[in-house]
Amino acid sequence: NEDILIQELQRYVDTTYTQHYAQGNIQTTEFIIDNGHGIGHTVGNVIKYAQRYGKKEGRNRKDILKILHYALIMLYVHDLEVENQGQAHQKFNT
C-alpha cells in the first residue's frame, strides 16, 4: 500500500504549492534554504509537527503529511549540500 500513500503525499505536496505557501514569487522555505538554513528549518518543522501530532485536532493525519513533506525537503537540501561540497572539493583540488 506504499504506492497509494506516496500518491496521497504527492497530492498533498502539490496542493501546498497552489495554496497560501505560493502567494509570492519565492516561498519562505526557498528563501531559508538559499540563505543556508535549510536543514535546521526542515528539522525544526519535522519536530514541530511530530510533537503536535495527537494534540491539535487529535490524531491529525495532516500533521503526518507535513512531517513527510518537510522530510522530503530536508532530503533535497541534503543532496544540494553534498553536491555543493563535492564541487567545492573539486575546485580546491584543481
Backbone torsions as a table, in degrees:
resi	resn	phi	psi	omega
1	ASN	NA	0.5	-180.0
2	GLU	-60.0	-36.2	-178.8
3	ASP	-62.1	-36.2	177.6
4	ILE	-67.8	-42.2	179.1
5	LEU	-66.9	-37.6	177.6
6	ILE	-65.2	-39.4	176.7
7	GLN	-63.4	-40.4	177.6
8	GLU	-63.2	-43.6	178.0
9	LEU	-61.6	-42.3	178.7
10	GLN	-60.1	-43.9	178.5
11	ARG	-62.7	-42.5	179.0
12	TYR	-61.0	-48.9	-179.5
13	VAL	-59.7	-44.8	179.7
14	ASP	-58.2	-40.9	-179.1
15	THR	-68.5	-30.6	-179.8
16	THR	-65.6	-28.3	-179.3
17	TYR	-84.2	-10.1	177.0
18	THR	-106.0	-4.8	-179.6
19	GLN	-100.4	-148.7	-172.0
20	HIS	-64.2	-19.8	-179.3
21	TYR	-70.4	-17.0	-173.2
22	ALA	-113.6	27.2	-177.0
23	GLN	-72.9	-29.8	179.2
24	GLY	-97.8	-177.9	178.4
25	ASN	-73.9	-28.8	179.5
26	ILE	-129.5	136.5	178.8
27	GLN	-76.8	151.9	179.4
28	THR	-57.0	-42.8	-179.5
29	THR	-61.0	-40.0	177.6
30	GLU	-62.1	-41.7	178.7
31	PHE	-61.4	-44.2	179.7
32	ILE	-63.3	-43.7	178.5
33	ILE	-62.7	-46.3	-178.9
34	ASP	-61.0	-24.5	-179.8
35	ASN	-98.1	14.0	171.2
36	GLY	84.1	15.6	-177.6
37	HIS	-117.5	21.8	-173.7
38	GLY	-63.0	-45.8	-178.3
39	ILE	-63.5	-48.2	179.5
40	GLY	-59.9	-41.6	179.5
41	HIS	-63.1	-46.8	-177.0
42	THR	-71.2	-39.9	176.6
43	VAL	-60.8	-44.3	179.2
44	GLY	-59.0	-40.7	179.8
45	ASN	-72.8	-35.8	174.5
46	VAL	-59.9	-46.4	179.7
47	ILE	-63.3	-45.0	-178.9
48	LYS	-55.8	-51.0	-176.9
49	TYR	-74.5	-28.8	175.5
50	ALA	-67.4	-41.0	179.0
51	GLN	-71.3	-29.8	-178.4
52	ARG	-77.5	-25.3	-177.0
53	TYR	-55.6	128.8	178.9
54	GLY	89.2	-7.7	-178.3
55	LYS	-107.7	-52.7	179.8
56	LYS	-91.6	118.9	-178.4
57	GLU	61.2	29.5	177.3
58	GLY	69.0	-148.5	179.9
59	ARG	-78.5	82.6	-172.3
60	ASN	-85.1	113.6	179.4
61	ARG	-58.1	-32.7	-178.9
62	LYS	-63.1	-33.5	176.5
63	ASP	-61.7	-38.6	178.4
64	ILE	-66.7	-41.0	177.3
65	LEU	-62.5	-37.9	177.6
66	LYS	-65.9	-40.7	176.8
67	ILE	-58.7	-48.2	-179.3
68	LEU	-64.0	-39.2	179.4
69	HIS	-63.6	-47.3	178.6
70	TYR	-65.8	-32.5	176.1
71	ALA	-66.0	-38.0	176.0
72	LEU	-64.4	-42.1	177.6
73	ILE	-64.0	-39.1	177.6
74	MET	-61.0	-42.5	178.2
75	LEU	-62.2	-41.2	176.8
76	TYR	-60.8	-46.7	179.8
77	VAL	-64.1	-42.2	177.1
78	HIS	-55.4	-49.4	-179.3
79	ASP	-62.3	-39.4	176.4
80	LEU	-60.7	-45.2	-177.7
81	GLU	-66.9	-40.5	178.3
82	VAL	-64.7	-42.9	178.8
83	GLU	-62.5	-43.4	179.8
84	ASN	-66.9	-36.0	176.9
85	GLN	-64.5	-41.0	178.6
86	GLY	-63.2	-41.3	178.7
87	GLN	-66.7	-41.1	178.8
88	ALA	-64.4	-39.9	178.9
89	HIS	-64.2	-42.5	179.2
90	GLN	-63.6	-42.0	-179.9
91	LYS	-64.5	-39.1	-178.2
92	PHE	-67.4	-36.4	-175.6
93	ASN	-89.7	3.0	179.9
94	THR	-104.1	NA	NA
